[in-house]
Amino acid sequence: MCGIVGYIGHRDAFPIVIKGLQRLEYRGYDSAGIALFDGNNINLSKTKGKVEDLKDKSKEISLAGTLGIGHTRWATHGVPNDVNSHPHYSNSGDLVIIHNGIIENYESIKKALQNRDYTFKSDTDTEVLVNLIEEVQKTEGVKLGKAVQIALNQVVGAYAIAVFDKKKPDEIVVAKLGSPLAIGVGEDEFFIASDASPFIEFTNNAIYLEDEEMAIVRLGKEIKLRKIKNDAVAYPNILELQMNLEEIEKGGYDHFMLKEIYEQPRAIMDTYRGRLLADQGIIRMAGIDQNIEKFVNANRIIIVACGTSWHAGLVAEYIFEDLARIPVEVEYASEFRYRNPVITDKDVLIAISQSGETADTLAAIKLAKEKGAFVFGVCNVVGSSIARESDAGAYTHAGPEIGVASTKAFTTQITVLTLIALKLAKEKGEFSGSKFHEYLTELETIPAKVEKALKSNDLVETVAEVYKDSTNCLYLGRGYNFPVALEGALKLKEISYIHAEGYPAAEMKHGPIALIDEQMPVFVIATKKGHYEKVVSNIQEIKSRKGKIIAIVTEGDVQVKELADHVIEIPETLESLTPLLTTIPLQLLSYHIAVMRNCNVDQPRNLAKSVTVE
Ligand code: F6R
């Protein structure tokens, strides 16, 4: 949460920082700010609202300067307003800071500083940190880098910071613990950002700071990293980035979410490319191959994740148990980390995360590792904290997901987890050769089938028109499609602000059926191979109470068509692969309803893409 950008070099910093903030706006967008240094003066502009508002407001300041830092905020301490927006000055006005994270002990530090006559304009923890750095500079008589290090050893919390000192015009000091920070290394110029997207058109070379590392980014000097705790020198690993500019732009779509929905055939194919060799009857995944004994001999697999990734974990529970016959528990990372779970060295923990930065998931991994479990990460963002913290892992290769509502991350996570389950099923002898082959060849047809499912877009739009003003919706599914019902409801509520709930279809009669009347749209996943007859009975129960039924059915369905108010068809596939298809019309539906309600599809209120606070 919160995006940070910095630049120091020979170009004008303003356009680089502003564009970078726009690319990072998915991380938080309740306020934004920028500070530019022209060699003599710091010019600072900040405002509640979006980066576009900041661009307008910045017309009031001089935009000169080849050093700049900027911030887009998701508020933690202090309401979103101009004053609480970053950057923050120190009391002398010499230091300026941007910060992504939380300083937990800021109140006690603030009191101590107030006792030494420091004053504060904002309610933020960040303003406390910059003044603590200034106080260290004064009392210890040290330069900025050292002062940052000493100050950070006094704080408890998480941070990715960039800070500069008017008296040191050729450097920016950066540090990281818990929140991501990348340094783009160009020719005589450096870029600082929460991820590489702000600098991808300038350089492919990036250094990702590890936790508890800091760096002085100084013009004309090579970057040296230091450990914040003990000042040990760390040697930077300069990575060559694979990302390209097209991937992070809208490419003619009105919204990133729609682009990402339509990218799914390609994304799923990229996920299994080089791994799924159907003609040879092989699944090749280095992270599994090298640790196959751990998986096969595991007492159980524990899956931890949050939000949409947790839903992918629930789908995986069905697949792993059904195909590989390994017991699976799926946990919200936030609950798991605090409930003193029983974990042993015979457990395998799979952490699923698109961003690879979700604080609760990261903490769950650390806990499991401490207790001896083997940790396997399923992440989309290469080099992310969860990817690095895991013992082994598999990337989803979905490409950057920028829309805050997760779409292609979900289907590619399911794809990776299906590959793992199939591989383990084969290894354990749960599958005959022909059954295994059937799965592999069917999985290869999924991108084309997703393409076909996307053709329902116009029909889905007409359904969206009918239900766009609903105040409540129910989503029902059974078996493999129960998690899809949960995911469908989450998608609708997060981007259109309509209250929606997902349920296992059979649970209706244990309570929720009381909600059914002629005002209640019920989205039912009723595909042929998923407990079809039972779901048909559930549909009948809704119909007899006058609920409106919108059913996702298999191509050629007759029975449900007669009962439902609307049906949306998806191609036929194996039962365990249906979530990859049934989720498509539900994503499109949420998208269209949100657009029709004039909601900000890519940046829904109160949310952020990367939840780096607990
Ligand atoms: C929903 C959504 C969130 C995320 C959740 C976990 O559309 O995007 O629920 O799925 O915050 O994020 P990751 O997968 O990055 O750990």
Residues whose N, C-alpha, C, O or C-beta is under 5 A from the ligand:
A	BS01	F6R	C306 G307 T308 S309 I352 S353 Q354 S355 G356 T358 V404 A405 S406 K609 V611
